Amino acid sequence: MLRNLVGGLFDEPDWTEETPALFPDAALSDLLPWRSYDPERRLYHFAHGAGFLFEAGPLIGASEVAGNLHGTLLAQMPAGVCLQVLNWSSPGISGALDAWQDSRRNVSALIDEMAEARAAHMMGRRFGVAATARCIPHERRVFLAGWMEGEIGLAQQGKLTAFRTALKGCFLDAGGLRDVPPEGFLDILSGLLHSAGWGDRAPGSDGYSPEVALNYQLPGSTLTVHADAVGLNGSPAMAATAMAITAYPKEWDFGMGALLGGQPERIAERPAGPVLTAFTARAIDQETSTGMMARGRVKLEHAGSTQFGRFIADFQGKKAEFDRLAPMLEAGNEKLFETLYTVVAYARGGPVEAALAAQDMARIYRRAGLRFSRDRYLQLPLFLASLPFGCSAAHLADFRRLMRMRLLKGEAVAGLAPLHGEWRGNARGPGMLLVGRQGQTFQWDNFVSSGNYNTAVIGKSGAGKSVFMQEMVTGIYASGGRVLVIDDGYSFQTTCEILGGAHIAFDGARDIRLNPFSVLNAASMSTDEYKSDAVELLTRVIATMAELSDVQDTRVREVEESLIAEAVMAIWDEKGPEGEVTDIRDRLARAIDREPRLKDVVGKLNRFARGGLYGRYFEGRANLSVDTPFTVVELSDIKSQRGLESVILQMVIFLGSELMFKTPRSLRVAIMIDEAWDLLKGDGTARFIEGIVRRARKYTGALITGTQSIDDYTANPASKVCLENSDFTVFLAQRPETVDRLGVPDAVKEKLKSLVSVPGEFSELAIKAPEGFAFGRLVLDPFSLAVFSSKGATVERLRHYREAEGMDVVTALRTMVARGEAL
């Protein structure tokens, strides 16, 4: 009461310990410069001028864009014009998630639940996570704004248009530039201001009204200003700390900008939340630039002639730069720019969390040689200057007095432009949902390829290979495709049962028949293409039965295979699908007098004919079907039966290729072999696989193989064929000595060695495609991890809930996740 009374005597407001009140909407709107949009000229008008706004695709690594941009700054950017480059790791990932979810809706209740759980998991991480090894998904967005200040007449408008056109030309080979419409502009601003409800709305859903000033079309946007941060009013509660770069490294390469999102090899050094980087450059006219340079040289020379010169850091370096730059400015071969480079670090929570997030960013930038100032009590002006069109000439003058503005030459402006990002994937919809090592959400689809769709997956024990492969084939199935898994060890049994697929094992529990003639499509055997493929593959199967791969003389083997092929065609013409291996054996036996070398072939085929050791599998009509959309065939039970395992493997793969043939080409079909290398033996299997991969490409089919080491792919001819005929190779964490044996550049080897798996968080991976390498992370939600778990305790717990408590599979899995039982 006394405080209030004293305050009243001096006409002061009541004293309070509470946080200062939020700016009401109207007060914040009055601070924002944007006013209107001219659709005819595609220009935004704001308090200090008018300009254009482009969106660009983030650049990956080094690029010719920097050189093109430098040339445009020199030749086409008029004095007084401002260029602002914005790099925003936006939490607006709902568009990508929606496309991914839409591609797998209504397959089953379980698939719907998996998609919902994954999307919710990603959405929950986008504003930041507490984990030490952070993985914060975002959508990297890059914008370029150019503007003139004051009243813009026809002459100025023409110059701005010429600069705009030249700027677009810089990016023609990098995906081009797109105009940002007012609806998109308002959505960008709502995200930057973390407006209440923004994360729950579709972009542009609030609409845009040309009758209302733009700064009044940002509902729910409020700020709380603190000494070290600004508080934001959206949900969840967030704050942001803005910093200005005041020291640059002596040497800089444009490609180094890719490290400013966190060095991929240092998994603990990542932003704590979304980050906005803003780089504003205002061109200085030639006369002013040369005058500034002349005065600077005089001051430097004077200092050098006195004792003060020894107190100037890198005096000789500065003098050499002045001597080199001055004639370039006079000749018009370079320009000077007033610049402001700011970084705004967002974080869940309040000012304390934002300040910690800023420290994380300062650490990342410091590794690249960039240093920030400590900007207490400058948060509001720095934050506003970081928004599109937010940094006017007057602001730059103020920041000059505050020692935040820096003079840079055009080459440095182009080199420092924050245009970088990560690979954004090759698909939108079907495909695997992944996250870049810096956080870019993307999708990778092995069925998007100009070559084949085959994929080899390599990951050491504990790297997450099996889970990756389960996620991959589940995604193919969930998006309407067909999957045939050939397993060796029952690792896919639980997933198959949960998904409602068909699990087939050669364990003696059922009578399985695989007569190759009866699996052929009788109607299609009249077409040359189908008949040629079918006869070739069946010949390979019969040759494997006869162990022709053991024949060292290639000419002898080719003669025997040609006789087998003739027999296959003859038996088909005679008996059609009723033909059997026994018929092949008998026909070849009758030809022994003419071709004595067939005696050994016939002897080997006896095992697979009626009455032979394995004859029961190949007599009568085939009864093994892989038509169920998700089918797993377990072969571990026949590994001890010499000679049979390779034949069964080939027949199952042949059934998969038949599935590819009879399935519409609009549907994807995948045959996956995980850790079945003991079965891929011999040259015969290798040549069989060669025929399969040729056939798969024609019918939108993929052969997906997985192993723990690259050495397994060179262990036998068949596995080598799998690797050599895979357009994609996915590397998960590898042993260093394994990576050293790869024929890739040293820089790539170092990146491959840095791949890690963080249990419960993510598994890092590298995708080798014909175009190069892409790096990312597989981030799974607890529900999906429960689906893919092969741990005994998890499987038994799921069985208990389903059988003892009568739960359906979705409810049982939800219960396990909620109780922390899905490990």
C-alpha positions in Angstrom: 0.0 0.0 0.0 2.8 2.4 0.9 4.5 1.8 -2.4 1.3 2.4 -4.3 0.7 5.6 -2.3 4.2 7.0 -2.9 3.9 6.1 -6.6 0.6 8.0 -6.7 2.1 11.1 -5.3 4.5 11.3 -8.3 1.9 10.2 -10.8 3.8 6.9 -11.3 2.1 3.5 -12.0 1.7 1.0 -9.2 4.8 -1.0 -8.5 4.7 -4.7 -9.2 7.0 -7.7 -9.2 5.0 -9.3 -12.0 6.4 -9.7 -15.6 5.5 -6.7 -17.7 2.3 -7.2 -19.5 2.3 -8.5 -23.0 2.1 -6.1 -25.9 -1.6 -6.2 -26.9 -2.2 -7.1 -30.6 -2.6 -3.5 -31.6 0.6 -2.3 -29.9 2.7 -5.1 -31.6 1.1 -4.4 -34.9 2.2 -0.8 -34.6 5.8 -1.9 -34.4 5.6 -4.0 -37.5 6.4 -2.3 -40.8 4.4 -4.2 -43.4 1.4 -2.5 -45.0 0.2 -3.9 -48.3 0.8 -6.1 -51.3 0.7 -4.9 -55.0 -0.3 -8.0 -57.0 0.3 -6.4 -60.3 4.0 -5.6 -59.6 4.3 -8.3 -57.0 5.8 -5.8 -54.5 5.3 -5.5 -50.7 4.9 -2.0 -49.3 6.0 -1.2 -45.8 6.7 1.8 -43.7 10.2 2.5 -45.1 9.8 1.4 -48.7 8.8 -1.4 -51.1 10.3 -4.6 -52.3 9.9 -8.2 -53.4 10.2 -11.5 -51.6 11.4 -14.8 -53.1 11.6 -18.3 -51.7 14.6 -20.5 -52.7 15.3 -24.2 -52.2 18.1 -24.6 -49.6 21.5 -25.3 -51.2 23.5 -28.4 -50.4 27.2 -27.9 -50.0 29.2 -25.7 -52.3 27.5 -24.1 -55.3 28.0 -21.8 -58.2 25.3 -19.6 -56.8 27.8 -17.7 -54.6 29.8 -16.7 -57.7 26.6 -15.8 -59.6 25.3 -13.8 -56.7 28.6 -11.8 -56.3 28.4 -10.9 -60.0 24.8 -9.7 -59.6 25.6 -7.6 -56.6 28.3 -5.8 -58.5 26.5 -5.4 -61.8 22.8 -5.1 -61.0 22.3 -4.0 -57.4 21.9 -0.2 -57.2 23.2 1.9 -54.4 20.8 2.1 -51.5 19.1 -1.1 -52.3 18.9 -3.7 -49.5 19.2 -7.5 -49.9 18.1 -9.7 -47.1 18.7 -13.5 -47.0 16.6 -15.4 -44.4 17.2 -19.0 -43.4 14.4 -20.4 -41.2 14.3 -23.9 -39.7 10.6 -23.8 -39.6 8.6 -26.1 -37.2 5.9 -26.1 -39.9 6.3 -29.7 -40.9 2.6 -30.6 -41.0 2.4 -30.5 -44.8 5.1 -33.1 -45.2 3.6 -35.3 -42.5 0.1 -35.0 -44.0 1.4 -36.2 -47.4 3.1 -39.1 -45.8 0.1 -40.1 -43.7 -2.3 -39.7 -46.7 -0.3 -42.3 -48.7 -1.1 -45.0 -46.1 -4.6 -44.3 -44.8 -7.3 -46.9 -44.6 -5.1 -50.0 -45.0 -5.8 -51.2 -41.5 -6.5 -49.8 -38.0 -2.9 -50.7 -37.1 -1.4 -48.8 -40.0 -3.6 -45.8 -39.3 -2.4 -45.9 -35.7 1.3 -46.2 -36.7 0.9 -43.2 -39.0 -0.8 -41.1 -36.4 1.7 -42.1 -33.7 4.6 -41.2 -36.0 3.1 -37.8 -37.0 2.4 -37.0 -33.4 5.9 -37.9 -32.3 7.4 -35.7 -35.0 5.1 -32.8 -34.2 6.0 -33.1 -30.5 9.7 -32.7 -31.2 9.6 -29.8 -33.7 9.9 -27.0 -31.0 12.8 -28.7 -29.2 13.6 -31.7 -27.1 15.4 -32.2 -23.8 17.6 -35.0 -25.0 21.4 -34.5 -25.2 21.6 -35.9 -28.7 19.0 -33.6 -30.2 16.9 -34.5 -33.3 14.5 -31.6 -33.9 12.5 -32.0 -37.2 12.0 -28.9 -39.3 11.3 -27.6 -42.7 14.3 -25.5 -43.9 13.1 -22.4 -45.7 15.2 -19.8 -47.4 14.0 -16.4 -48.5 15.5 -13.5 -50.4 14.1 -10.0 -49.9 15.1 -7.0 -52.0 13.9 -3.5 -51.5 14.3 0.3 -52.0 13.5 2.8 -49.3 11.4 6.0 -49.6 9.1 6.9 -52.4 9.7 4.7 -55.4 9.3 6.4 -58.8 9.3 4.8 -62.2 13.1 5.0 -62.5 13.7 3.4 -59.1 11.1 0.8 -59.9 12.9 -0.1 -63.1 16.2 -0.5 -61.3 14.5 -2.7 -58.6 12.9 -4.8 -61.4 16.3 -5.3 -63.1 17.9 -6.4 -59.9 15.0 -8.7 -59.2 15.4 -10.3 -62.6 19.2 -10.7 -62.3 18.7 -12.2 -58.8 16.4 -14.9 -60.3 19.0 -15.7 -62.9 21.5 -16.6 -60.1 19.3 -19.5 -59.0 18.2 -20.9 -62.4 20.5 -24.0 -62.0 19.6 -24.3 -58.3 15.9 -24.8 -58.5 14.9 -21.2 -59.2 13.2 -18.6 -57.1 9.5 -18.4 -56.4 7.5 -15.3 -55.5 6.0 -15.5 -52.0 2.2 -14.5 -52.1 0.7 -12.5 -49.3 -1.1 -15.6 -47.9 2.3 -17.3 -47.6 3.9 -14.2 -46.3 1.4 -14.0 -43.4 2.0 -17.6 -42.6 5.8 -17.1 -42.5 5.3 -14.2 -40.2 3.0 -16.1 -37.9 5.6 -18.8 -37.6 8.4 -16.4 -36.9 6.2 -14.7 -34.2 5.0 -18.0 -32.9 1.5 -16.7 -33.0 -1.1 -18.4 -30.9 -2.7 -21.3 -32.8 -0.2 -21.0 -35.7 1.1 -24.6 -35.4 -2.5 -26.0 -35.5 -3.6 -24.1 -38.6 -3.0 -25.0 -42.2 -0.8 -22.4 -44.1 -2.9 -19.5 -45.2 -6.0 -20.9 -43.6 -6.8 -17.5 -42.0 -7.0 -15.9 -45.4 -5.6 -12.6 -46.6 -7.6 -9.4 -47.0 -6.2 -6.8 -49.3 -8.4 -4.2 -47.5 -6.6 -4.6 -44.2 -3.0 -3.6 -43.5 -0.7 -6.6 -43.4 0.6 -5.8 -39.9 -3.0 -6.1 -38.6 -3.5 -9.6 -40.1 -1.4 -11.5 -37.6 -3.9 -12.7 -34.9 -2.5 -14.0 -31.8 0.9 -12.4 -32.2 2.3 -10.9 -29.0 5.7 -10.3 -27.5 7.1 -10.0 -24.0 10.4 -8.1 -24.0 13.1 -9.2 -21.5 16.7 -8.2 -21.2 18.0 -11.3 -22.9 15.1 -12.6 -24.9 11.6 -12.0 -26.2 8.8 -14.1 -25.0 6.3 -15.5 -27.6 2.7 -16.2 -27.0 2.0 -19.4 -29.0 1.7 -22.9 -27.7 3.9 -24.3 -26.4 5.4 -21.3 -24.6 8.6 -20.2 -26.3 11.1 -17.5 -26.1 13.8 -16.3 -28.5 17.2 -14.7 -28.1 18.6 -12.6 -30.9 22.3 -12.1 -31.4 24.4 -10.1 -33.9 27.7 -11.4 -35.4 30.5 -9.0 -34.8 33.6 -11.0 -35.8 34.2 -12.9 -39.0 37.0 -15.4 -39.8 39.9 -14.3 -42.0 39.1 -17.0 -44.5 35.7 -18.3 -45.5 34.3 -20.6 -48.1 30.7 -20.6 -49.2 30.3 -24.3 -48.5 31.3 -23.7 -44.8 27.8 -22.2 -44.3 26.4 -25.7 -44.3 28.1 -26.3 -40.9 26.1 -23.5 -39.2 23.2 -25.8 -38.5 25.5 -28.0 -36.5 28.4 -30.2 -37.6 26.9 -33.6 -38.5 29.8 -35.4 -36.7 29.0 -33.7 -33.4 25.6 -35.0 -32.5 25.5 -33.1 -29.2 26.0 -29.7 -30.9 22.6 -28.9 -32.4 20.2 -26.0 -32.0 17.8 -26.4 -29.1 14.8 -25.4 -31.2 14.0 -23.4 -34.4 16.5 -20.9 -35.6 16.1 -17.8 -37.8 19.2 -16.5 -39.5 19.0 -13.1 -41.2 21.7 -11.4 -43.2 20.9 -7.9 -44.5 23.2 -6.0 -46.9 22.8 -2.4 -48.1 24.8 -1.4 -51.2 26.9 1.8 -50.8 27.5 3.9 -53.8 31.0 4.0 -55.4 31.9 7.6 -54.4 31.1 7.0 -50.8 32.9 3.6 -50.8 36.1 5.0 -52.3 35.9 8.0 -49.9 35.5 5.6 -46.9 38.4 3.5 -48.2 40.7 6.5 -48.7 40.0 7.7 -45.2 40.6 4.3 -43.8 43.9 3.9 -45.5 45.0 7.3 -44.3 44.2 6.4 -40.7 45.8 3.0 -41.0 49.0 4.5 -42.5 49.1 7.2 -39.8 48.7 4.6 -37.1 51.5 2.5 -38.8 53.9 5.5 -38.6 53.3 5.8 -34.8 53.5 3.5 -31.8 49.7 2.9 -32.1 50.3 0.5 -35.0 51.5 -2.2 -32.8 48.2 -2.2 -30.9 46.2 -2.9 -34.1 45.5 -6.7 -34.5 46.9 -8.1 -37.7 48.1 -4.6 -38.9 49.9 -5.9 -42.0 46.9 -8.1 -43.0 44.5 -5.1 -42.7 46.9 -2.9 -44.7 47.2 -5.5 -47.4 43.4 -5.8 -47.7 43.1 -2.0 -48.0 45.7 -1.9 -50.6 44.0 -4.7 -52.6 40.5 -3.4 -52.2 41.0 0.3 -52.9 41.8 -0.1 -56.7 39.0 -2.6 -57.1 36.5 -0.1 -55.7 37.8 2.7 -57.9 37.6 0.4 -61.0 34.0 -0.7 -60.1 35.2 -4.3 -59.7 33.9 -4.5 -56.1 31.4 -2.8 -53.8 31.1 -2.2 -50.1 28.0 -3.1 -48.1 26.6 -2.2 -44.8 25.6 -5.5 -43.2 23.9 -6.9 -40.2 24.0 -10.6 -39.6 21.7 -11.9 -36.8 20.8 -15.3 -35.4 17.6 -15.8 -33.5 17.6 -18.9 -31.3 14.1 -20.2 -30.3 13.5 -22.5 -27.3 10.7 -24.0 -25.4 10.1 -22.1 -22.1 11.2 -18.6 -21.2 14.1 -16.3 -21.3 16.5 -18.6 -19.4 15.9 -21.4 -21.9 16.3 -19.0 -24.8 19.6 -17.7 -23.4 20.8 -21.3 -23.2 19.7 -22.0 -26.8 21.7 -18.9 -27.8 24.8 -20.2 -26.1 24.4 -23.5 -28.1 24.2 -21.5 -31.3 27.2 -19.4 -30.3 29.2 -22.6 -29.7 28.3 -23.9 -33.2 29.2 -20.6 -34.9 32.4 -20.2 -32.9 33.7 -23.5 -34.4 33.3 -21.9 -37.8 35.2 -18.7 -36.7 32.1 -16.5 -36.2 31.5 -14.7 -32.9 28.5 -13.0 -31.5 28.2 -9.9 -29.3 26.4 -10.0 -26.0 23.2 -8.2 -26.8 21.4 -7.5 -23.5 18.6 -4.9 -23.8 18.8 -5.0 -27.6 16.4 -8.0 -28.0 13.4 -6.2 -29.5 15.3 -4.1 -32.2 17.5 -7.1 -33.2 14.4 -9.4 -33.3 12.4 -7.0 -35.5 15.5 -6.4 -37.7 15.6 -10.1 -38.3 12.1 -10.3 -39.8 11.5 -9.9 -43.5 12.1 -6.3 -44.7 12.7 -5.5 -41.0 16.2 -3.9 -41.2 15.9 -0.4 -42.7 18.8 2.1 -43.4 17.9 3.8 -40.2 18.2 0.6 -38.3 21.6 0.0 -39.9 22.7 3.4 -38.8 21.7 2.7 -35.2 23.4 -0.7 -35.3 26.6 1.0 -36.6 26.6 3.2 -33.5 26.1 0.1 -31.4 29.0 -1.6 -33.1 26.8 -4.3 -34.6 26.9 -3.3 -38.2 29.9 -4.4 -40.3 31.2 -3.2 -43.6 31.8 -6.1 -46.0 32.8 -6.3 -49.7 30.5 -7.9 -52.2 32.5 -11.2 -52.4 32.1 -11.6 -48.6 28.4 -10.8 -48.8 27.8 -13.5 -51.4 30.0 -16.0 -49.5 28.3 -15.5 -46.2 24.7 -15.6 -47.5 22.9 -18.2 -45.3 21.5 -20.2 -48.2 22.3 -23.7 -47.0 20.2 -26.6 -46.0 20.0 -30.4 -46.3 18.7 -32.8 -48.9 14.9 -32.6 -49.0 14.3 -36.1 -50.3 13.1 -37.5 -53.6 9.4 -38.1 -52.7 6.4 -36.7 -51.0 3.8 -39.3 -50.0 5.0 -42.9 -50.3 8.4 -43.6 -49.0 10.3 -43.6 -45.8 9.9 -40.6 -43.4 13.4 -39.5 -42.4 15.1 -36.5 -40.8 18.4 -35.0 -41.8 21.3 -34.9 -39.4 20.6 -31.2 -38.8 16.8 -31.8 -38.7 15.4 -31.4 -42.2 12.3 -33.6 -42.6 12.4 -35.5 -45.8 11.2 -38.6 -47.6 13.2 -41.2 -49.4 11.6 -43.6 -51.8 13.6 -46.4 -53.5 10.9 -46.6 -56.2 11.8 -43.1 -57.4 14.8 -43.9 -59.6 15.8 -43.6 -63.2 17.6 -47.0 -62.9 16.4 -49.9 -60.8 14.6 -49.9 -57.4 16.9 -52.4 -55.7 18.4 -51.5 -52.3 21.2 -53.0 -50.2 21.1 -52.2 -46.5 24.3 -52.5 -44.3 24.5 -52.0 -40.6 26.5 -53.5 -37.8 24.8 -55.2 -34.9 23.0 -52.6 -32.8 22.9 -50.0 -35.6 19.2 -50.5 -36.2 19.4 -52.4 -39.5 16.6 -54.8 -38.8 14.3 -52.0 -37.6 15.2 -49.9 -40.7 14.3 -52.8 -43.0 11.0 -53.5 -41.2 10.1 -49.8 -41.4 11.0 -49.8 -45.1 8.9 -52.8 -46.1 6.1 -51.9 -43.8 5.9 -48.5 -45.6 5.7 -50.3 -49.0 2.9 -52.4 -47.7 1.2 -49.5 -46.0 1.2 -47.4 -49.2 -0.7 -50.2 -51.1 2.3 -52.3 -52.2 3.1 -56.0 -51.9 5.9 -57.4 -49.8 7.6 -60.8 -49.7 10.2 -61.2 -46.9 12.6 -64.1 -47.0 13.7 -64.5 -43.4 16.4 -66.6 -41.8 15.8 -66.7 -38.0 12.2 -65.7 -37.4 13.1 -62.0 -36.9 10.1 -60.9 -39.0 7.5 -63.3 -37.5 6.1 -60.9 -34.9 5.8 -58.0 -37.3 4.1 -60.2 -39.8 1.6 -61.4 -37.4 0.9 -57.9 -36.0 0.3 -56.6 -39.5 -2.0 -59.5 -40.3 0.3 -61.0 -42.9 1.0 -64.6 -43.9 3.9 -66.4 -42.1 5.2 -69.5 -43.9 7.8 -71.8 -42.4 9.4 -75.0 -43.7 9.1 -76.6 -40.3 7.2 -79.7 -41.3 3.9 -78.3 -39.9 2.3 -78.2 -43.3 2.8 -79.9 -46.6 4.4 -77.4 -49.0 4.7 -78.0 -52.7 6.7 -75.8 -55.1 6.3 -77.5 -58.5 7.8 -74.8 -60.8 5.6 -75.6 -63.8 2.4 -75.0 -61.9 3.4 -71.5 -60.8 3.7 -70.2 -64.4 1.0 -68.1 -65.9 -0.4 -70.3 -68.6 -2.1 -67.5 -70.6 1.1 -65.4 -70.6 3.3 -68.3 -71.7 2.1 -67.6 -75.2 3.9 -64.2 -75.2 7.5 -64.2 -76.1 8.6 -61.8 -73.3 7.0 -63.7 -70.5 8.0 -67.1 -71.9 11.6 -66.0 -72.3 11.9 -64.8 -68.7 10.1 -67.8 -67.3 12.1 -70.4 -69.1 15.4 -68.7 -68.2 14.5 -68.6 -64.5 13.2 -72.1 -64.4 16.3 -73.3 -66.2 18.4 -71.7 -63.4 16.3 -73.5 -60.8 16.7 -76.9 -62.5 20.4 -76.2 -63.0 20.8 -75.5 -59.2 19.1 -78.8 -58.5 21.7 -80.4 -60.7 24.5 -78.4 -59.0 25.7 -77.1 -62.3 27.4 -74.2 -60.5 30.0 -76.7 -59.4 31.0 -77.4 -63.0 34.2 -75.5 -63.6 34.1 -75.8 -67.4 31.9 -72.9 -68.6 31.4 -74.4 -72.0 30.2 -77.7 -70.5 27.9 -75.9 -68.2 26.4 -73.9 -71.0 25.7 -77.0 -73.0 24.0 -78.7 -70.1 21.9 -75.6 -69.4 20.8 -75.3 -73.0 19.6 -79.0 -72.8 17.7 -78.2 -69.6 16.1 -75.2 -71.3 15.0 -77.3 -74.2 13.6 -79.9 -71.8 11.7 -77.2 -69.9 10.1 -75.8 -73.1 9.3 -79.3 -74.4 7.6 -80.4 -71.1 5.6 -77.2 -71.0 4.4 -77.7 -74.6 3.5 -81.2 -73.7 2.0 -81.0 -70.2 1.7 -77.3 -69.4 1.3 -76.6 -65.7 1.0 -80.4 -65.0 4.7 -80.9 -65.8 7.1 -81.8 -63.0 10.8 -82.0 -62.3 10.4 -85.8 -62.7 9.4 -85.1 -66.4 12.6 -83.0 -66.9 14.7 -85.8 -65.4 13.1 -88.5 -67.5 13.5 -86.4 -70.7 17.2 -85.7 -70.0 17.7 -89.4 -69.1 16.5 -90.4 -72.6 19.2 -88.1 -74.1 22.1 -89.6 -72.2 23.1 -91.8 -75.1 23.3 -88.7 -77.3 24.9 -86.5 -74.5 26.7 -88.7 -71.9 27.5 -85.7 -69.7 23.8 -85.6 -68.8 24.2 -88.7 -66.7 25.5 -86.7 -63.7 22.7 -84.1 -64.2 20.1 -86.8 -64.1 21.6 -88.4 -61.0 21.4 -85.0 -59.2 17.8 -84.4 -60.3 16.8 -87.8 -58.8 16.7 -86.1 -55.4 14.0 -83.6 -56.5 12.0 -86.1 -58.6 9.2 -88.3 -57.3 10.5 -90.8 -54.8 13.6 -88.7 -54.2 14.8 -87.2 -51.0 13.2 -83.8 -51.7 10.6 -85.0 -54.3 7.6 -84.3 -52.1 8.2 -80.5 -52.5 8.1 -80.6 -56.3 5.3 -83.1 -57.2 1.7 -82.1 -57.9 0.5 -78.6 -58.1 2.2 -75.8 -56.1 0.3 -74.8 -53.0 2.5 -72.1 -51.6 1.1 -68.6 -52.3 2.7 -65.3 -51.7 -0.3 -63.3 -52.8 -1.0 -62.0 -49.3 0.1 -58.3 -49.3 2.6 -59.0 -46.6 4.1 -62.5 -46.7 7.1 -63.8 -44.7 8.8 -67.1 -45.7 11.1 -68.5 -43.1 13.9 -70.7 -44.4 16.0 -71.3 -41.3 14.5 -74.8 -40.8 15.9 -76.2 -44.1 19.4 -74.8 -43.8 20.8 -78.2 -42.8 19.4 -79.9 -45.9 22.2 -79.7 -48.4 21.2 -78.7 -51.9 17.6 -78.0 -50.9 17.9 -74.5 -49.4 19.2 -72.8 -52.5 16.5 -74.4 -54.7 13.7 -73.3 -52.2 15.2 -69.8 -52.0 15.1 -69.5 -55.8 11.6 -70.8 -56.0 10.3 -68.4 -53.4 12.1 -65.5 -55.2 10.6 -66.8 -58.5 7.1 -66.7 -56.8 7.9 -63.1 -55.9 8.8 -62.2 -59.4 5.5 -63.8 -60.6 3.8 -61.6 -58.1 5.5 -58.6 -59.7 4.3 -59.7 -63.1 0.6 -60.2 -62.2 0.4 -57.1 -60.0 -0.6 -53.9 -61.8 2.6 -51.9 -62.5 1.2 -49.0 -60.5 1.7 -51.1 -57.4 5.1 -51.6 -55.9 6.3 -55.1 -55.1 9.3 -55.8 -52.9 11.2 -59.0 -52.3 13.3 -58.6 -49.2 16.1 -60.9 -48.1 17.5 -60.2 -44.6 20.7 -62.0 -43.4 20.0 -65.0 -45.7 23.6 -65.1 -47.1 24.1 -68.8 -46.3 21.4 -69.5 -48.8 22.8 -67.3 -51.5 25.5 -69.7 -52.6 27.0 -70.7 -56.0 27.2 -69.2 -59.4 23.8 -70.7 -60.3 22.1 -68.6 -57.6 24.0 -65.5 -58.8 22.8 -66.0 -62.4 19.3 -66.6 -61.1 19.4 -63.3 -59.2 20.7 -61.5 -62.3 17.6 -62.7 -64.1 15.3 -61.6 -61.2 16.7 -58.1 -61.1 16.2 -57.6 -64.8 12.6 -58.8 -64.5 11.9 -56.7 -61.4 12.8 -53.5 -63.1 10.2 -54.1 -65.8 7.3 -54.7 -63.3 8.0 -52.0 -60.7 9.7 -54.5 -58.4 12.5 -54.2 -56.0 15.0 -56.6 -54.5 15.9 -55.4 -51.0 18.8 -57.1 -49.2 20.3 -56.6 -45.8 23.5 -57.6 -44.0 25.7 -56.5 -41.1 28.9 -55.9 -43.2 29.9 -54.9 -46.7 32.1 -58.0 -46.6 29.0 -60.2 -46.7 28.2 -58.8 -50.2 31.5 -60.0 -51.5 31.4 -63.4 -49.8 29.8 -65.2 -52.7 28.8 -64.4 -56.3 25.0 -64.1 -55.6 25.3 -61.6 -52.8 27.8 -59.6 -55.0 25.2 -59.5 -57.8 22.7 -58.1 -55.3 25.0 -55.3 -54.4 26.1 -54.5 -57.9 22.5 -54.4 -59.1 21.2 -52.1 -56.4 20.9 -48.4 -57.3 20.7 -47.6 -53.6 22.9 -48.7 -50.8 21.9 -47.7 -47.2 24.7 -47.6 -44.7 23.9 -47.5 -41.0 26.6 -47.4 -38.3 29.7 -49.3 -39.4 32.9 -50.5 -37.9 35.8 -48.1 -38.9 37.8 -50.8 -40.5 34.8 -51.8 -42.6 34.4 -48.2 -43.8 38.1 -48.0 -44.7 37.6 -50.8 -47.2 35.0 -48.9 -49.1 35.9 -47.2 -52.4 34.6 -43.8 -51.5 36.3 -40.4 -51.0 38.0 -39.8 -47.7 35.6 -37.1 -46.7 32.7 -39.5 -47.2 34.5 -42.1 -45.2 34.8 -39.8 -42.2 31.1 -39.0 -42.4 30.3 -42.8 -42.6 32.5 -43.4 -39.5 30.5 -40.8 -37.6 27.1 -42.5 -38.0 25.7 -43.5 -34.7 22.6 -45.1 -33.2 21.0 -43.6 -30.1 18.6 -46.2 -28.6 15.1 -44.9 -28.3 15.9 -41.7 -30.2 17.2 -42.3 -33.7 19.5 -44.3 -36.0 21.7 -42.4 -38.4 22.2 -43.5 -41.9 23.7 -42.7 -45.3 21.9 -43.3 -48.6 24.2 -43.9 -51.5 22.3 -43.1 -54.8 23.5 -42.8 -58.3 23.6 -39.0 -57.8 25.7 -39.2 -54.6 25.3 -39.5 -50.8 22.5 -38.2 -48.6 22.6 -38.5 -44.8 19.8 -38.7 -42.4 18.2 -40.3 -39.3 15.3 -42.7 -38.8 13.3 -41.4 -35.9 10.7 -43.9 -34.7 7.9 -43.4 -32.2 7.4 -45.8 -29.2 4.3 -47.4 -30.9 6.3 -48.3 -34.1 9.2 -49.6 -32.0 6.7 -51.8 -30.2 5.5 -53.2 -33.5 9.0 -53.9 -34.7 10.4 -55.3 -31.5 11.6 -58.9 -31.5 12.6 -58.9 -27.8 11.2 -61.9 -26.0 9.7 -59.9 -23.1 7.9 -57.5 -25.5 6.5 -60.3 -27.7 5.3 -62.2 -24.6 3.7 -59.2 -23.1 1.8 -58.5 -26.4 0.7 -62.1 -26.6 -0.6 -61.8 -23.0 -2.7 -58.7 -23.6 -4.2 -60.2 -26.8 -4.9 -63.8 -25.5 -5.4 -63.4 -21.8 -7.1 -60.0 -21.7 -8.8 -60.2 -25.1 -7.4 -56.9 -26.5 -7.1 -56.2 -30.2 -3.6 -55.6 -31.4 -3.9 -51.8 -31.5 -5.2 -51.6 -28.0 -2.6 -54.0 -26.7 0.2 -52.0 -28.2 -1.2 -48.7 -26.9 -1.4 -50.2 -23.5 2.2 -51.4 -23.6 3.4 -48.0 -24.8 1.4 -46.2 -22.1 2.8 -48.4 -19.4 6.4 -48.3 -20.7 6.4 -52.0 -21.5 7.4 -51.7 -25.2 11.1 -51.9 -24.9 
